[in-house]
């Protein structure tokens, strides 16, 4: 898949009008962006992820993520033949600073399979978090992005507890729920997400499931693509290519 969404519109003419609407928090009113024309998701290609942490750092910088918390993070899995059901998983500081290179000696001493798994909000179409919010502060936009309206959030933590993917936290100073927004402020301007833009291998791809020309459709037909915890039927729109069965 080619990253075409890195290119953005110039702020002239109608684009300038669109920018005004975006700043006002009403992208649906923008003449250049129609929410009903899109249904956003993410493709994560596991074999391409090298665990560099670029995505975590880019997300933190773009979204002013408080230290010690993560909107996206990377986990390192080590699976050996004898403990497939209980892999060793580590994510020091969310994988922000990458992972140490494993020497040949260490690899020989600990045989098995090693790989990296980026994680984030799955932007579920049937999200448990939206169902438990008592005031509707957590909601799904018409273009498929799960967001939190900080003006209404009570900080009750119901959504944090309900999320099966562990992707939410309470902001330490705002005292409201916080999580990945799929860089909604970027994608409504024609940009890709910060994490996708920073990935050096193309392991992360923003996808528009409503766009018939998006390469995601062909990719889903020709690759072994899964979602996390499919038995929960959350309607996850974060797709993983070549996901190992040990990933939890």
C-alpha positions in Angstrom: 0.0 0.0 0.0 1.2 3.5 -0.8 0.9 6.3 1.6 -0.9 8.9 -0.4 -2.5 10.7 2.6 0.7 12.4 3.6 -0.1 15.1 1.0 -2.3 17.9 2.2 -4.4 20.6 0.7 -3.0 24.2 0.4 -4.9 26.7 2.5 -6.3 28.8 -0.4 -9.8 29.5 -1.5 -12.2 26.8 -0.2 -9.4 25.3 1.8 -9.1 28.4 3.9 -12.9 28.2 4.6 -12.4 24.5 5.5 -9.6 25.5 7.9 -12.0 27.9 9.7 -14.5 25.2 10.2 -11.9 22.8 11.5 -10.6 25.3 14.0 -14.2 25.8 15.2 -14.4 22.0 15.8 -16.9 21.4 13.1 -15.2 19.4 10.3 -18.5 18.2 9.0 -19.3 21.8 8.0 -16.2 22.1 5.9 -16.8 22.3 2.1 -13.7 20.1 1.6 -14.6 17.4 4.1 -17.8 15.3 4.3 -17.9 13.0 7.3 -20.4 10.6 5.7 -17.9 10.0 2.8 -15.4 8.3 5.1 -15.1 5.3 7.5 -11.7 5.5 9.0 -9.5 2.6 10.3 -5.9 1.5 10.6 -3.9 -1.3 9.1 -0.8 -2.5 11.1 1.5 -4.8 9.2 3.3 -6.8 11.9 6.2 -8.2 9.8 7.1 -4.6 8.9 7.3 -3.2 12.4 10.9 -2.9 13.6 10.1 -1.6 17.1 11.8 1.7 16.6 9.3 3.7 18.7 9.0 6.5 16.1 5.2 6.2 16.2 5.0 6.5 19.9 7.3 9.6 20.0 5.4 11.2 17.1 2.1 10.6 18.8 3.3 12.1 22.0 4.6 15.2 20.3 1.6 15.7 18.1 -1.0 15.3 20.7 0.8 16.6 23.8 0.4 13.2 25.6 1.3 13.5 29.3 4.5 11.8 30.4 4.0 8.2 31.5 0.8 7.8 29.4 0.4 6.6 25.9 -2.2 6.9 23.1 -0.2 4.3 21.2 2.5 2.0 22.3 4.6 -0.9 21.0 5.0 -4.3 22.7 7.8 -6.8 22.1 6.7 -10.4 22.0 9.0 -13.4 22.5 7.4 -16.8 21.9 9.1 -20.1 22.3 7.9 -23.5 21.2 7.1 -24.6 24.8 5.1 -21.6 26.0 3.0 -20.5 23.0 0.1 -19.8 25.3 2.1 -17.5 27.6 4.5 -15.4 25.6 7.0 -13.0 27.2 5.7 -9.4 26.6 7.6 -6.2 27.3 7.0 -2.6 26.6 9.4 -0.4 28.5 8.1 3.2 28.5 5.6 2.2 25.9 8.4 1.3 23.4 9.0 5.0 23.0 12.8 4.6 22.9 12.8 1.4 20.9 14.2 -1.9 22.0 17.7 -3.2 22.5 19.2 -5.3 19.7 19.3 -9.0 20.6 22.8 -10.4 20.2 23.4 -13.7 18.4 24.5 -15.2 21.7 21.3 -14.2 23.5 19.2 -15.4 20.6 20.8 -18.8 20.7 20.2 -18.9 24.5 16.6 -18.0 24.1 15.3 -19.6 20.9 11.9 -18.7 19.6 10.0 -16.1 17.7 10.4 -12.3 18.3 8.2 -9.6 16.9 6.6 -6.2 17.7 3.0 -5.3 18.0 1.9 -1.6 17.9 -1.3 -1.0 19.9 -3.8 1.8 20.0 -7.5 2.6 20.3 -9.3 0.2 17.9 -12.0 2.7 17.0 -14.6 0.1 17.3 -17.9 0.5 15.5 -19.6 -1.3 18.4 -17.4 0.1 21.1 -17.9 -0.9 24.8 -16.6 2.5 25.9 -19.4 4.4 24.3 -22.0 2.0 25.7 -21.0 2.6 29.4 -20.5 6.4 29.3 -23.3 7.8 31.5 -23.3 11.2 29.8 -22.4 10.5 26.2 -19.0 12.1 26.4 -17.5 9.2 24.5 -19.1 8.8 21.0 -18.5 7.5 17.5 -18.3 10.2 14.8 -20.2 9.6 11.5 -16.9 8.8 9.9 -16.1 6.1 12.3 -13.7 7.7 14.9 -14.2 7.2 18.6 -13.7 10.5 20.4 -14.1 12.0 23.9 -15.8 15.3 24.4 -13.8 16.8 27.3 -16.6 19.3 28.1 -18.9 16.5 29.1 -16.5 13.9 30.5 -16.9 13.3 34.2 -13.7 11.4 34.6 -15.7 8.5 36.1 -13.4 5.9 34.5 -16.3 3.7 33.3 -14.9 3.8 29.8 -11.4 3.1 31.0 -12.6 -0.1 32.7 -14.8 -1.1 29.7 -12.1 -0.8 27.0 -10.9 -4.4 26.4 -7.7 -3.1 24.7 -6.4 -1.0 27.6 -6.1 2.1 25.4 -7.7 4.7 27.7 -6.4 6.6 30.6 -7.5 9.6 32.8 -5.5 12.7 32.0 -3.5 13.6 35.1 -4.3 17.4 35.0 -7.5 17.6 33.0 -9.1 14.6 34.9 -11.0 13.5 31.9 -10.7 10.3 29.7 -8.0 10.5 27.1 -6.9 8.2 24.2 -6.0 8.0 20.5 -8.2 10.2 18.3 -6.8 8.8 15.1 -5.3 12.3 14.7 -8.8 13.5 13.8 -7.5 17.1 13.6 -5.1 15.9 10.8 -7.2 13.4 8.8 -10.1 15.9 8.4 -7.5 18.1 6.7 -6.3 15.5 4.2 -3.3 14.4 6.3 -2.4 11.0 7.6 -1.9 10.3 11.3 1.3 11.4 13.0 2.2 7.7 13.8 1.8 6.7 10.2 3.8 9.6 8.9 6.6 8.8 11.3 6.8 5.1 10.5 9.9 4.4 8.5 8.7 1.0 7.1 5.1 1.7 6.4 4.0 -0.7 9.1 1.1 1.6 9.9 -1.4 2.7 7.3 -4.4 5.0 7.7 -7.3 3.4 5.7 -10.7 4.7 4.5 -13.0 1.7 4.4 -15.6 3.7 2.6 -13.3 4.6 -0.3 -13.6 1.9 -3.0 -10.2 3.0 -4.3 -8.4 2.5 -1.0 -5.8 -0.3 -1.3 -7.1 -1.7 2.0 -9.9 -3.6 0.2 -7.5 -5.6 -2.0 -5.1 -6.1 1.0 -7.9 -7.6 3.1 -8.7 -10.1 0.3 -5.1 -11.2 -0.2 -3.5 -11.3 3.3 -4.1 -12.9 6.6 -5.6 -10.0 8.5 -7.1 -10.2 12.0 -8.4 -7.9 14.8 -7.5 -8.1 18.4 -9.9 -10.2 20.6 -12.4 -10.9 17.8 -14.6 -12.9 20.2 -15.7 -9.7 21.8 -17.4 -8.5 18.6 -16.5 -4.8 19.1 -16.3 -4.1 15.4 -12.7 -3.2 15.7 -11.3 -1.2 12.8 -7.6 -1.7 13.6 -6.5 -4.5 11.4 -3.4 -6.5 11.9 -1.6 -8.4 9.1 0.1 -11.7 10.1 -0.9 -11.4 13.7 0.5 -14.3 15.8 -2.0 -16.3 17.7 -0.1 -15.7 21.0 -0.9 -11.9 20.9 -3.4 -10.9 23.6 
